[in-house]
Amino acid sequence: MLQRSGIVFVPSIIKDPHFADYQKKLDKLESQYLNKEISYADYVAKKEELDNVYTKEVQERDEIISGE
């Protein structure tokens, strides 16, 4: 079980491959920042890029599901 900002994530329950991949990459990015491997500016830029990719994947999936 993983808890972040008061939200509990139970990996065995998460079935959305896009979210699971996003969460894995975000965890790695946060670890890099907390371990001082990257600067805060790099963290913010990479997180924004990761968020944009995830948002695009979800939009594409939703369009396929809705038949658009």
Summary of the structure (lengths in Angstrom):
residues: 68
radius of gyration: 14.0
end to end distance: 36.2
largest distance: 44.5
contacts: 136
relative contact order: 0.10
helix: 66%
strand: 9%
